[in-house]
Amino acid sequence: MALPGEALRMGRALRFTSREESIRTELLTDLIDVGSYKDIHDVLEARVLQLCQADHFALGCANLDGSVGLQWTSRTTMPLLKHYSDWVTNDFVFQATIAQPNRVLSTAEMLRGQKLDAMETRQRSVEAGLDLRHVMATLLIEEQQGLKGGLAVYSEASRPFPARSQQLLQQLVPAIHRAVSRVQKLHAQGLELDLLKAGAVEPGALLVLTPWGREMVRTNAATRLLEKWFSRSELTPQGIPQAWVKRVEALSRVKGMFPPDLLRDARDADGEQLQVTFSLSTIPWAGNPLWQVRIVERPHWLREDWLRLLSPAERVVADGLYQGLSNQDMARQMKKSVQTVKDQVKAIYRKTGTQSRGRDRARMKFLTEGRRA
């Protein structure tokens, strides 16, 4: 596969005529700041037709909503391309360009000895009122991101496109690829901003997932909490808790009211708690609902340096003191003797330096000085 942005070398290096250079320079300059697929089409159409001596031009770009296939734009060939997805796999142009992406192919290279009149594509073009006899086309593909776009130029003349036209179009492929990627990046950034704005109405770290658990948005705060609270084995290769992926999959299958238990999750560790809520985003994507995962960490009420001094059992007793429980209440809840609880209370005061002559005074000092700021 040719690398994106890599022009195909066809024989000797191509030298532009002054007219070609003028058109090419103007085209490349205008492609730099495009903001939409329509902008790209409008920049390319007339100039590509001139450079390639073609009659028709069509530009296809990956659907911005994430759905499969390409969004085709053409001023003259839409009668042929309007329902292209219905017969794309039978199209000899698609079959050839998908096998050799990022390379402009001629009609002969795509037909590979077959007769044009025997092709379904030719028959459909005639039915659409188009006498398309020759085509040059390419699909723009990146190894990591897949299909980005495609373009085709058509001629109604009986003679093939000159080799020079094929070379000229190939020279433009890297810039067209960059322009398509720019529009897709701008859209992704806009979608991310919209999702963040929609999720900013409530506090907490934010993760936005598709119904099948693909990450759309993640705040830095969410990343920090995921790294703190989950082991690597609990995460998907993309860093999403596997339990949450299963949760949004389950929620997406629910018809009607969502069970409250499915909309909440929590985990506890060392007196801290991670509280998680799942809710539908107000912004859909590719016709599917998106799930907002709100993540809030509730730290232990006791200051961290004191918390480290206490044993797990002493932390439970400290929580009882914080809740205002008596020694008898704590002994009953913990299923321990009252004397054991008293000994642990004394150990807590000793370790934290809050001993006092009076029991109530010691408790007050411990709670006042130990409360996390």
N, C-alpha and C positions, 0 to 999 in steps of 0.2 A: 504494500500500500504506500502510495506517495504520501509524504508528510504534508499536513495542512500548511499552506503557504509556500509550498515548493513547486516551482514552475517546471513543467516538462520540457526537456531539451529535445528539439526536433531538428536534427542536422546542425547546420551552422547557426551561430547566434543571430537572432533576428535584429535587423536594422530597420528603424521606423522612418517612413517618409516624414517630411515636415508636417503634412496634414495629419497623418496618423499620430505623430508625437503631440500635436496640439490637442487633438481629441482625447488622447490617452491621458495627458497631463490634467486636462480639465476634469475628466471623469474621476481620476484618482483623488484630486483635490476635493471634489464635491462629496466623495464617499466618506471622507474623514469624519464629518460631523453629522452623519445621518442619525435620525432618532426613531425611525419606524421602517417597517418592511416596504411601505409605499414609497418612502423617500428613496430607498435603494432602487426600487423598480424605476422610479422616475428619473433617477440619475443615469441608470444603465440603458434603458430601452433605446432611445434614439441613437445614442452613441455606439452601442453595440451593433445595431442594425447597420450603421454606416461603416464601421470598421470591418464587419464580417460579410458585407454585401448580402444581408439576409432580408427576408420579408416579414418574419414574425419573431417575437421574443417572449419568453416566459420565465418567470422567477418563482421558485418554490422555497419556502422557509419553514423550519420546524414550528409546529403550533406552539404559541406562547403559553397556552393553558396546560401544556404537558401531555396532551392527547397524541395518539400515534399518527404518523403521517406528516405530509407537508401541506402548507397553506400556499396555494398557487395564485399568482397574479399575472395577468396578461391582458393587454388591450384588445387582442384579436383572436386568441386561441382558446378562450374560456369555453366555447361550445364543445371542444374536445376534452378539456381538462376539468370541467365542472364536476363530473362524477368519476374522476380518475381513480380514486381509491377502490372503486368497484372492479376495475380490470387491470390495475397496476401490475400484478404479477404476470399477466399475459403480454405486457408491453415489452417488445424487444429492446427498447431504449433503456428501460429500467433494468432488465436482466443483464445488459452489458455494463451499464454504469455502476451498478451495485457491486459487480465483480472487480471493477477497476476504478475505485473512487478517486476524486480529486484530479482526474485526468480527463481532458476534453477528448471525446471520441467522435470519429466521423461516422457517416451512415454505413460505409463499407465495413468499418471496424466493428460496428454494432450488429450488422446483419450476418457477418461471417459466412458469406456465400449463399445465404438464403435470398429469396426473391421478395422485394418490398411488397408487391401486390398480393403476396400470400399472407402477409402479416395482418393480424387483427387491428393493429394501430393504424395502418393505412386505410383499412375498411372503415374504421370509426371516424377518421379524419374526413373522408369523403362524405359520410353520412352527416357530419357536422358542417358541411359546406366549405371544407378547407381542402385545397389541392396540395397537400404537403408531400414533397418528393424527396427532400433531403433534410437532415437534421445533424446538428452538433450539440452534444450535451455532456454534462458531468454531474455527479452527486458529490456534495461536500460532506465529508465524514471525518470525525475525530475519534481516535481509538478509545479515549476515556468517556467522551460524551455522546458518541454515536452520531446519528444523522443530523446534520445542521441545516442543510439546504440543498438546492439543486438549480440548475439553469439549462435552458435549451434555446437554440435559435433554429429557425426553419426556413427553408427555401421552397418556392413553388417552381423554380427553374428546373429544366431537365438535366442540366450539368451539375456535377457535385460542387460542394464548396471548395475553393482553392485551399491548398495546404497552408498558405499564408494566413487565411482567415482562422484556421484551426490554431495556428501558432499565436496569433494576436489574442484570441479568446483565452488561450491557456495562460498568457502573460497576465491577464486580468484576474484570474482565479484567486490568487492569494489576497488581493485587496477586497474582492467580493466576500471571501470567507471572513476576513476581519470585520467587515461592515455588518455582516449577519450576526457574528458573535457579539459585536458591540450592542446591537439592538436587543439581543437576547439577554445580555448582561444588564442593560438599563431596565428592562422589564423585570428581571429577577430582583434587582435592587429596589425597584418600586413596590413589588409585591411584598418583599421582606419588610420594607418601611410600613406599608399598610397593615401587615400582620402585627408588627410591633406596636403600632398606634392602637390597633384594636385590642391588643392585650395589655396596654398600659393603664387601663382603667382600674386595675386591681394590683395590689403590691405582690412582690415575690418574683423569683426567677421564672423565666418563661421558656417553654419548649412547644413548638407547633408541629404536629405530626399528621400525616395522611392516614386514611382509614387502614392502610396496611403497614403503618409504622415507619414510613419514610420521613426523615427530618426535613422540615421546610425552613424553620427558624429556630435558633438557639441563642440565648443571651449568654454573655460571659459568666454571669452569676450562676446560670444553670450548669455550665461546664464545671465550675468549681465544686458545686454541690454533688454532681454525679461522680466526680473523681473522689470525693471524700466519703460518700455513703455507699458506693457500690464497688465490688471487686471486678476485676477484668472479666472473670468468668461469668458474671451476671449480666454483662453488656453484650449487645450485638457487635459485629465488626465495625459498625458506624458509631458505636458509643452510646446506644440507646438501651436502657434497661429492658431486658427481654420480657419481664413481667408487664411492662407498660405497653409494649408492642402487642402482646396478647390481650391486654385490657382494651386498647382502642379497637382492635379487631372485633372483640366481643361487643363493645358498645355500638360499633357500626352495623352489627347484625340485628340490633334491637329494633323492634317495631313498636312505636308508641312511646309511652313514658319510660325514662331510663330508671332502673333500680338505683336508689340512693347509694347503696353499698358499692356499686360499680363506679360511681363518680368520685369516690374518695379512696385514698390509700395512705398508709403511714408506716413508719418504722422507727424503732427506738434503739438507742445505743448510748451508754454512759450518761444517762440522764437527759440526753438531748432527743429531740424528735424531729423527723422529717415528715411534714404534712403535704400531701399531694391531692390536688383536685383536677378533675377532667371536665372540660366544658366545650361545647361547640363554638367554633369561631364564627364570627359574622361574615367572614370572607370565604367563599368556596374556591376550589381550585380544580380545573378540568372537570367541572360538573360534579365534583365530590365534596362532601363536607370535610373540614379540617378540624382537628382536635387541639385545643389549647390545654397544655399541661402546666398547671401553676404549682411551683415548688416553693415551700416556705420552711425554713429551718427554725425550730423553736429551741434556743439554747437552754441549758439547765439554769435554774434560778440562782444557784450558788456560784459565786465567783470562781473562775477557772483554777486559780492557784490553790484554793482551798479544796476544790473538788478532787484535785490530783492527790491530795493528802489522805483522803478517806478510802477505806476498803469498800467493795460493793455493798456489803451488809450495812456499813455505816452510812452510805449514801441513802439507803432506803430509810434509815432512822432519821437522817437529816431532812428528808422529804416529809416525814411525819411531823417533825418539829415545825417545818414551814407551813404545814396544813393545820397546825394547832392541835394535833392529837396528843392525848395524854400517854404516859408510859404504858398504862393498861390497854388503851386502844391499840397502840402499836404492837404490843405483845400478842394481842388477840389476832390482829391482821397478819402478823409475821409468823404466828404459831410458835412463839418463843416464850420463855419465862420473862416475867417482869424484871427480874434481876439482870438477866442478859441484856435487856433493853437499857436498863439504867447504866450498866457498865459501858455499853456502846455510846450512850449520851455523854458520859464522862470522857471517854476517849476522843469524841468529836471536839469537846470544849478544850481538851488538853492540846490536841494537834493544831487547833486553830487559834490558840492563845486567848480564848474567851472565857476561861474559868472565872467564877465569881462566887462569893459566899452564898448568895441567894440563888435558888434554882430558877426562879422566874427572871432574875436579873441576868443570869448567865444565858438563858434562852434569848432574852431580848437583845443582849450584846451580840450573840452569834447571828441572829437574824438581821440585825441592823447593819453590822459590819460585813456580813457575808453575802448580802444580796448583790447580785451582778448589776453593774451600772447600766 
